[in-house]
Amino acid sequence: MTTADERVHTYPFNRPEGLELSPAYRDARVAPGMIRVRLPFGEPAWLATRYEDVRFVLGDRRFSRALAARSDEPRNQSYRRPGGILAMDPPDHTRLRVLVAGAFTVRRVEKLRPWVRQIAAGLVADLVAAGPPADLVDAFALPLPVQVICELLGVPAEDRHLFRAWSDAMLSTSSLTAEEFVRNERELNAYMAGLVAQRRERPADDLMSALIAARAENLDRLTEEELVELCIGVLVAGHETTATQIPNFTHVLLAHPERFDQLRADPDLIPAAVEELMRFVPLGAGAGFARYATEDVLVGDVPVRAGEPVLCAVASANRDEGRFEEPEELRFDRQETQHLGFGHGVHHCLGAPLARLELQEALRALITLPDLRLAGDPVWKTQMLVRGPRELPVAWG
């Protein structure tokens, strides 16, 4: 049994600007056991940084998300973020997840590829027509997943501009006061509740109508509040991370031009490139969504007592020297990436097949822009759960 470092380290480690992974994670991975960390608010937590430890905690049913709601969960902001499905354990989590899972199977999502490819190609055509320079976030990275998820969910096109501010608020760490966060949350809930009411009166061929029908057929499977929260979760999660990863991937590829050239020369490498970039790019500002031990559990050789929280540093796990050969290198020839970028266990990202497809088609469209390059310094998001450019000025030709 390992005697872990009981010092409490200030967390998170990463700077919000840029995509570098703090060396503190490497130090933690080579240290015995796990380390203790404290975020600005909430109780101290264990931090899992090695691949096997992170995968174990995410996958073991003795670790609970639901207990976070009854605990002083480690967090960056003073207010408590609404958890929704991400704060549930089975069987409640399973009850809600199965209602949505059918819309995001690999087979069903693959049927969307021609449509998503057409959207991406059209956005690039608009870029070319307008001419450089352009903000890749505003002109390409944001509208692509927003159009896709809003169409699938059933959000009217004329309302899609509303969601950037609401989504930013949902994912903010400390840029908002508690009052501002609550106001944005109420606005988004009121909008979605109104849209659900409209769809109940006039059903359409979309996911929201399907969820409404599922509630009507079996009221004990989905409450009205859960229905609204589920629609909000699908909307925010369905576009925000993809809209952030598209410029992240682009920024990393521009810093590795030989890899961009590889994709131009052989577009069949794009699926492997997306998996490697998911492993390589440290999206999160830090680990969040603590898992609470429901009983005494050994993580590696470290005893975690019942009621103690563990934070899982996925970005660190994806750079673990014990799991990946040359983890600091961006390589498209890895035989089995098996990254944790989409999570693991019961909370593995429900929309991973759609995110993969969108990221693949985004890269496929972007490699058609000749001599794509930065046209200025990125403006980075700050005080958000995810890191990436808010603006990414680019030029081409």
TABEL-V187619 format. One line per field, one symbol per residue. ss: DSSP state (a for helix, b for strand, c for the rest). burial: I if it has 16 or more other ideal C-beta (glycine too) atoms within 10 Angstrom, else O. Layout:
BEGIN
ss: ???
burial: ???
END
This chain:
BEGIN
ss: ccccbbbbbbccccccccccccaaaaaaaaccccbbbbccbcccbbbbccaaaaaaaaacccbbcaaaaaccccbccccccccaaaaccccaaaaaaaaaaaaacaaaaaccaaaaaaaaaaaaaaaaaacccbbaaaaaaaaaaaaaaaaaacccaaaaaaaaaaaaaaabcccccaaaaaaaaaaaaaaaaaaaaaaaacccccaaaaaaaaaaacaaaccaaaaaaaaaaaaaaccaaaaaaaaaaaaaaaacaaaaaaaaacaaaaaaaaaaaaaacccbccccccbbbcccbbbccbbbccccbbbbcaaaacccccccccccccccccccccccccccaaaccccaaaaaaaaaaaaaaaccccccbbccccbbcccbcbccbbbcbbbcc
burial: OOOIOOOOOOIIIIOIOOIOIIOIIIOIIOOOIIIIIOIOOIOIIIIIIIIOIIIIIIOOOOIIIOIIOOOOIIIIIOIIIOIIIIIIIOOOIOOIIOIIOOIIOOOOIOOIOOOIIOIIOOIIOOIOOOOIOIIIIOIIIIIIIIIIIIIIIIIOOOOIOOIOOIIIIIIIIIOIOOOOIOOIIOOIIOIIIOIIOOIOOOOOOIIIIIIIOIIOOOOOOIOOOIIIIIIIIIIIIIIIIIIIIIIIIIIIIOOOOOIIOIIOOOOOIIOIIIIIIIIIIIIIIIIIIIIIIIOOIOIIOIOIOOOIIIIIIIIIIIIIOOIIOOIOOIIIOIOOIOIIIIIIOOIOIIIIIIIIIIIIIIIIIIIOIOOIOIOOOIOIIOOIIIIIIIOIIIOIO
END
